[in-house]
Amino acid sequence: MEFINQPVPEGEEAPWRLPSTRKAGMICLILTESALFSIFVVAFVFYMGKSLNPPYPSQIMEPPWLASASLIGSSFTIMIAEWFLKRNRTFGFNIWWIITVLMGAYFLGFTAYEWHDLIY
């Protein structure tokens, strides 16, 4: 690994190295999530207005605003928890980590309730 930070002599090419596994993994995750979300949007647009018999989708389910806010908000609370952890403040980390877990549990509980309500 001596060659990593050394300058490359003129006329020679730099040795090839594997890309960072972290960057490659993050790029793959973003591409996969983007493709999945795009499929959902296309399916929604395709089936929009195709229901001819009641009950219509708007009569069955309400938009999950609070559950969505909880899920999105948990991303911010875990970032705050990480901030506390990096500074070795375990009490702050524990508080924000518990808040994150509770928000995630609320989202999962609401999702289970929605599915139960949809099926029965």
N, C-alpha and C positions, 0 to 999 in steps of 0.2 A: 504494500500500500504506500510505498514511498513516492510514487509518481503522481499522486492525486493533486498535490498543491504545487508541484514544480512547473515552471514555465515550459512550454513546448518549443524546442528549437525551430528556427525558421526553416521551412521546406518540409517539415514532418507533420504528420497528423497526430492529434491527441488520441490516446488510447480509448477505445470504446468501453463504456461502463454501463451496467444495467441501470435502468431508471429506478428511482426511489420506489420501494414497495408501497409506502404511504401515499405518495402522489398517484401511483397507478391504481391503488385501491379506491381512493377518493374519486378519481375520474370515472372508474367503472360504476361506483355507486351512484354518482350524479347522472350518468348516462342511463342506467337502468331505471332509476326513479323517474327521469324525464320521459322515457319511453312508456312506462306504466301509466303515468299521469296523462300522457297524450292519448293513449288507448282509451282511458276512461272518458276523456273529453269528447273524443270522436264517437264513442258509443252513446254518450248522453245526447250529442247533437243529432245522431242518427235516429234515436228512439224518441226524441222530443216531439210531443204532439201525436204520437202513434196510438195512444191508448184510446180505444173507441167505446169501451164499456166501463161503467163505474165499478169500483171506486177508482178515482183518478189518483195519481201519486201525491198531489197536494192535499188530498183528503185523508191519506194514510199517515204521512209522516210530517213532522215539523222540522225546519232546519235546526241542526244541533249547534246553535251559536255558542252556548255556554261551554259545551263539551269541546268544541273546536278551540275556543279561547283558552281553555284549560290545557289542551294539548300543546298549543303554540306557546303559551306562557311557561310551560314546564321546560321548554328549551332555554328560556332566559334564566329561570331559577337554577338550573343545573350549571349554567355559566357562572352565576354568582357563587354557587357552592364551590366550583373549581377555583375561582379567584381566592376564596378563603383557604382552600386546601393548599394552594401554592404558597401562601404566606404562613403556613403552619398554624392557622387559627381553627382548630378542630371544632370548637363550639359553634362558630358561625357556619362552618361546613356542615355540621350535623343538622342544624336548624334548616338550612336551605335544601339539604338533601332530603330531609323528611317532607318539606313542602313539595318538592318535586315528586316524590313518591306518592304523596296524597293526591296531587293533581293528576298524575298518571292513573292512579286507582279510580279516581272519579270518572276520567274519560273511559276507562275500560268498563266500569259499572254502568255508565250511561249507554255505552255501545251494547252491552248485554241486554239492558232494559229495552232498547230500541228493537233489537232482534227478537226478543221475546214478544214484544208488542206487535211486531210485524207478522210473526208466525201464528200467534194465537189471537 
